[in-house]
Each structure stands twice: as C-alpha cells, then as structure tokens.
C-alpha cells in the first residue's frame, strides 16, 4: 500500500514539474438583452480587480465569439495561468474574496456557460 501511495504522489509531483501553463475554456451564451459590449466591459472590470488584488500576472482572460461553427450569441472565456500555483491564486481570489464574489455576480449576469474544459500545456511549437 505504501508503494502504491508513493507511486501516486510521485506521479502527481512529476506531472506538476512538467506541466506548463494552464488553460481553461468556457463555452457560453449571452443572456437576454446583453451584448458583446457588456462582455468587453465585464473583462475590463475583471482586469481592474485582478490588478487591485495583485494577481494580474497569475491569470489572464480572453473572450471572443464562436466562429466555426457559427453559434449565435456565443461567448468563449479563455483563461490562462502560467502555472498551477498561479491558477490557485486566481481561484482563491475568485472564491474567497468580496471582489471575487462581486465579479462572479457580474459574470453570471452577462452570460451563461454550458461547457468547459481545462488543460495543462505540456508542449508548444513556439521556442
């Protein structure tokens, strides 16, 4: 049992040592009456709040609309953290602070997300 536990702990440590940035993507739809201007304003609020919290370098958000296949009123949130530690800082802010809760309410007022995924980047074509 100790060997099995040791193997899992070792795999966990190795996976973090080779993992690069973390990317999370949410596939969302604008709520009734909301526009891409509302999304852009929301992202500016997010930027201001993460700067205030000192985590602007820990998580960067990008948004856009789905183009292929075309999906009406789509919004895709793409968040990138340079490491698991940085991603943890962003999650701690989002789930454990008043500003994070305030942003969550704003986020949910603008659009609703149905599908998401997260991945570690382990290789890249850039040097």
Buried (B, 14 or more C-beta within 10 A) or exposed (E): EEEEEEEEEEEEEEEEEEBEBBBBBBBBBBBEEBEBEBBEEBBEBBEEBBEEBEBBEBBBBEBEBBEEEEEEBBBBBEBBBBBBEBBBBBBBBBEEEEBBEEBEEBBEEBBBBEEEEEEBEEEEEEE
